[in-house]
Amino acid sequence: MDAVKKAVMDRGAVITAYRRWAPVYDQTFGTVAAAGRRHAVDIMNKRDGSVLEVGVGTGLSLPRYADHLSVTGVDLSPEMLKKAENRIVKNKLQNIDGLHEMDARNLDFDDDKFDTVVAMYVMTVVPEPEVVMEELERVCAPGGQVILVNHFSQDHGTRGWLERRMAPFASTLGWRPIFPVDRVMGCENLELIERRSLRPLGLFTMLRFTKAAAPKIAKGRSRAMVSDSYVSEAVVSQ
């Protein structure tokens, strides 16, 4: 079981999977995930400043952002980004600062750059999600927020049984059916302030973190540093 839980999604497999998904994503998973996406964007629309959406995909969320926000999107899939670019043009969106093809493990942005960082339906997809969490924390401004919307697996019941059955096909699916929530709880400077189950049927969960105004520990992934290290422990009350 530990081997399954810690399985690493290969970067090439992710790109290949989402090349297949791109033509039908909006009509399939995009529809299933719509409620969680709306909930997260509604929260961000009450905030000010700059937003980074990691895993922007086909840009389904982009028309929902309030005009007062400055939004940047990144994704690993060029096919997905092309659809997002078309959506910007079609909807005449003026508050999108840019879309970039980028690996979430190595975001090409300065430290503390964005007031809000969001990753929706991303963490079960990316290789090395712990490293991705470090990057989300790094580029989030002190006092800012990091928001995740994601599927987190269960170890019991019918759903847990189904997730274990699906686990060997993770590379083909393009996401991990087995993904425990503790894999995103390892950033010392992020405090969990809200956890909420989302429709449909509580399959997805929103986690909202705030970044400490003053770092509790020295950063391990600053752009000014060569070595990459990450925090592996955090105590979060739910």
N, C-alpha and C positions, 0 to 999 in steps of 0.2 A: 504493500500500500504506500509506503514512504516513497518508493521509486516512482509510482504513478503520480503522487502529489507533487513531487519535485521535478517532473518531466519538463524539459525545456523545449519550447516551440522553436523550431529552426527558422531563421529569418527568411530563407528561400522558400520554405513551405508556406509561411504566412503570405508572402507576396503572391505565390502561385494560387493559393486558396482564394485570396481576395481578387485576383484577376478573374477567377471563375464567378465569384459572387457579384462583382461590380454591375453586370447588366441587369440583375434581378434583385439586388439588395434592397432597394426602396420598397418593392412590392412584397418582400418576404420578411426578413429580420427587421427591416426598417419599420414595418407596420407593427410587429410584435413589441418593439422597444419604444414605440411612440410616447407612451404615458410617462416613462422614466425620463425621456429626453425633455418633454414639456416641463416636468417638475423641476429639473435641474436648471433649465434656462429661466424659468420664472423666478427662481431664487437669485440667479445672477443679475436679472433685470432690476432687482432692488438695490444692487450695488453700483458703484461708480468705477470709472477708470478703464483699465485695459484687461482683456480676457485672452487667455491662450487656451484653445481647444485642441487637445492632443488626441489624435485619431478622429479627425474631422470627417473622414470618409467621403460620402457623396454630398455632404453639406446640408443634410436634412435639417439640422438645427439652425443654420445661418439666418433664414428669414425671421426667426422668432426673437433674435436678439434685439433689445431696445436700441434706438438710434443713438443714445448718449454713450454707449459702450464702443470701445475700439477693439475689434476682434481680429485675432490672428489664428490661423488654423494650420496644423501640420498632420501629415499622414505618410505612411510608408508606401502606399499603393498609388502609382501614377494614374492608373485607370480610375480609381475612386476620386482623386483630385481633379481630374478632367471633368467629371460630372459635377463636382462642387463649383468649379469655375463657371460652367454653363449655368448653374443655378444662380450664381451671383449676377450674371449678365441678365438672365431672364427676369429676376426679381428687382433689378436695378438697385442693388444694395450698395449703400455709400459708406457703411461703417466697418467694412472688412479691410483691414490693413494689408493683408496678404495671406496667401496659401503657399506652403512650402513642403516639398518632399523631404522627409526627415525621419531618422530613427529615434524613437522616443527614449532610447537608452543614452543618447548623445545629442541633446537639444542644443542647437547652435544659437543660443541666446545668452546674454549676460546674466549673472546672478541677480536675484531680487527684481526682475524686470516687470513682472505682471502682477496686477492687483488680485486677479482670480485665475486659477488654473483648473481646468476641468478635463476629465478623461471619462467618456461615456462608452461603456461596453468595449473597453480596451484591455484591461488588465489580464483577462483570460486569454488574450490573443498574443501579447508581446512576449518575446524572449526575455528572460530575466526580469520579471515584474518588480523584484526588490530594487533593482538598479533604476528602473523607470520611476519608482516612487521617490527615490533620491533626487532624480532630475526634476520631478514636479515640485518637490520641496525647494530645490536650489533656485529655480527660476521664479518662484513665488515671492513676492515682497513681504518683508516682516509685517505682521499684522494682517496679511492677506489670507485668502482662503483657497484650499484645495478641495475639489468636489469630485467624488467618484460615483458613477452609477455602474453597477456590475452584477453579474451572477456569481454568487458564492455557494459552494457545494454543501450538501448535507451528508452526514455519515450514517443516517438512519432513514427508515421509511421507504416508501415506493420511489420517491424522487432520488434518494441516495442510491438505491439499487440500480435505477436507470442510469444515473451518472457514472457508476462504476462500469456498467456494461458499455457505455459510450467511450470511456476513457482511452481504449486502445486506438480509437479512430481520430484522436485529437488533431494530428497533422492533416488528415483529409478534411476534417470539419473546418479547420482554421482557428479553433479555439479549444480551451481545456474544459471538459465537462467537470473534472474534479479540480476545484480551486478554493482552498480554505481561506477564510477572511484574514487569518493571522499573517498571510503573506504580504498584506499591505499595511500592517501595523508597526513597521519597524523604524519609523522616522522619529527621532527624539524631539525634533522641533515642531512636529505636527501634533496638535491636540484634537482628538475626536470630540466634536460638539453636537453632532446630530447623527442618528442612525435611523433609517426609515425603510420599511418594506414597501415595494411599489407594485402596481399592477403590471401584467396580469398575474393573479394568484400568488403574489409575493415572490415571483421567480427572480426578481431583481431587487437590489438594495442600494439605497443612496447613503453614502458616507460623506459627511462634511467636516473638514478639519480647518482649524485656524493655525497659522504659523506664528510661532513666538516672536514678539516684537524684538526681544533680545535673545540671540541664540543661546541655548543651554549648553551646547558643545560646539567645538570648532567644526566647520564644514569639511567634509571629506571629498567633495567633488567640485570645488570651486574651479572656475575657468583659469585661475591663476596658479593652480596646482597641477602637477603631472600625475601624481598617484591618484587612483580611484579606490575609495573605501566606503563602506556603508555601515550604518547602525543596524544592529540585528535585534535589539530588544526595546520594547516600550510597554508601559502599563497604561491601558486605556479602560476607563469605566464605561459601561454601556447602559 
